[in-house]
C-alpha cells in the first residue's frame, strides 16, 4: 500500500520533526477527511510523541456537542465554512489539550454539493494558542482525491503555523 509519504521531505514527516523539535503536540478534528489526517501521522514511527488524537466529527451534533462549535455559527455560516472549521480546530485543541490543531469540513463528493458549496469544497483550519487561520478551497469531483488534497493542505497549513511560531521566537 502506498502511504503517500515515502520521501523524507514529505509534509507529514516535516510536521512530525518540527513538532518533536519543539516538544509540541497536535490534534485533529475531521469531518470530510474522515480520520485521514490521523491515519497518516500514525504511520510515522514515534508519532505518539507529537499526536494526541482526533475527533471524527461527521455529524453536526458532534461538532456542536463535543467540539463546542456554536450552533449559531453553523446556522449563520453553514457546516462547510471557514468559521466552522476554525471553531472545530479551536475546540479539538482545547478538548485534547494540544499545542496545535487542524480541522477539515467539506463536501468530498460525489454527491452532496450545493450551488454555494459544490462538490470538492473544503474548509480547513489550523489553530495554536494565539492564532487560528482558515481557508476555503474547491478541489474536483473525485472523493478520494478531495480527501487526500484536503489532508495534505491541512498538514501544509499546520507546518506553516509551526514554522511561523519558530520565526517569531528567534
C-alpha positions in Angstrom: 0.0 0.0 0.0 1.4 3.4 -1.0 1.0 5.7 2.1 1.9 8.8 0.1 4.9 9.8 2.1 7.9 7.7 1.2 10.1 10.8 0.6 12.0 12.2 3.5 10.8 15.7 2.7 7.1 14.9 2.8 5.0 17.4 4.7 3.8 14.8 7.2 7.4 14.0 8.1 8.2 17.6 8.3 5.3 18.3 10.7 6.4 15.3 12.8 10.0 16.6 13.0 9.1 20.2 13.7 6.7 19.3 16.5 9.2 16.8 18.0 11.9 19.5 18.0 9.6 21.9 19.9 8.3 19.2 22.2 4.9 20.2 21.0 1.7 18.3 20.2 -1.2 18.4 17.8 -4.7 17.0 17.4 -7.2 17.0 14.5 -11.0 17.4 14.1 -12.0 15.8 10.9 -15.3 15.8 9.0 -14.8 15.3 5.3 -11.3 13.7 5.7 -12.8 11.1 8.0 -9.7 10.4 10.0 -7.2 10.5 7.2 -5.1 13.2 8.9 -4.8 11.0 12.0 -4.1 7.9 9.8 -1.2 9.5 8.0 0.6 10.7 11.2 0.2 7.4 12.9 2.1 5.7 10.1 5.2 7.6 11.2 7.2 5.7 13.8 7.2 7.7 17.1 4.1 9.7 16.2 2.8 9.3 19.7 5.4 11.8 20.8 3.5 14.6 18.9 0.0 13.3 18.0 -2.6 13.2 20.8 -5.7 12.2 19.0 -8.5 13.0 16.6 -12.3 13.6 16.7 -14.0 12.4 13.5 -16.9 14.8 13.6 -19.0 13.8 10.7 -22.3 14.6 12.3 -23.2 18.2 13.1 -24.1 17.3 16.7 -20.5 16.0 17.3 -19.2 19.4 16.1 -21.5 21.3 18.5 -21.7 18.9 21.5 -18.2 17.6 21.6 -16.1 20.2 19.9 -18.1 23.2 21.1 -18.8 24.7 17.7 -21.6 27.3 18.4 -24.9 26.3 16.8 -25.2 29.9 15.7 -22.0 29.6 13.7 -23.4 26.6 11.8 -26.8 28.3 11.4 -25.2 31.6 10.1 -22.2 30.3 8.1 -23.0 26.7 7.5 -21.3 23.4 8.3 -18.9 23.9 5.4 -17.4 27.2 6.2 -14.2 28.7 7.5 -15.9 29.8 10.7 -17.0 26.2 11.4 -13.6 24.8 10.6 -11.9 27.4 12.8 -14.3 26.6 15.7 -13.6 22.9 15.2 -9.8 23.4 15.3 -10.0 25.5 18.5 -12.4 23.1 20.0 -10.3 20.0 19.5 -7.2 21.8 20.6 -8.9 22.7 23.9 -10.6 19.3 24.3 -7.4 17.3 23.8 -5.1 20.0 25.4 -2.6 20.2 22.5 -0.4 23.0 21.3 -1.8 22.9 17.7 -4.8 21.5 15.9 -6.1 21.2 12.4 -9.7 20.7 11.2 -11.5 19.9 8.0 -15.1 20.2 6.9 -16.4 20.0 3.3 -18.2 18.2 0.6 -16.0 15.3 -0.5 -18.5 14.0 -3.1 -19.6 12.7 -5.4 -22.9 13.9 -4.1 -24.0 16.5 -1.6 -22.8 19.6 -3.3 -24.9 22.8 -3.5 -24.6 26.0 -5.5 -22.8 27.7 -2.6 -20.6 24.6 -1.8 -20.1 22.5 -4.8 -18.6 19.0 -4.6 -14.9 19.4 -3.8 -15.4 22.4 -1.5 -13.3 22.1 1.7 -12.7 24.5 4.6 -9.5 23.8 6.6 -8.3 25.5 9.7 -5.1 25.4 11.8 -5.0 26.7 15.4 -2.4 27.4 18.1 -2.9 29.1 21.5 -2.8 32.5 20.0 -3.9 32.2 16.3 -6.4 30.4 14.1 -6.2 30.5 10.3 -8.5 29.0 7.8 -9.1 28.7 4.1 -11.7 27.6 1.7 -10.6 25.5 -1.3 -12.5 23.9 -4.1 -11.0 20.7 -5.5 -12.6 18.4 -8.0 -15.3 15.7 -8.2 -13.2 12.7 -7.1 -13.9 11.8 -3.5 -10.6 10.1 -2.8 -8.6 12.9 -4.4 -10.6 15.5 -2.4 -9.9 13.7 0.9 -6.2 13.4 0.1 -5.9 17.0 -1.1 -7.6 18.4 2.0 -5.5 16.2 4.2 -2.2 17.4 2.7 -3.3 21.0 2.7 -4.1 20.7 6.4 -0.6 19.4 7.0 0.9 22.3 5.0 -1.1 24.8 7.0 0.0 23.2 10.2 3.6 23.3 9.2 3.4 26.9 8.1 1.9 27.8 11.5 4.7 25.9 13.4 7.4 27.5 11.3 5.9 30.9 11.8 5.9 30.5 15.6 9.6 29.4 15.4 10.5 32.6 13.4 8.7 34.8 15.9 10.8 33.3 18.7 14.2 33.9 17.0 
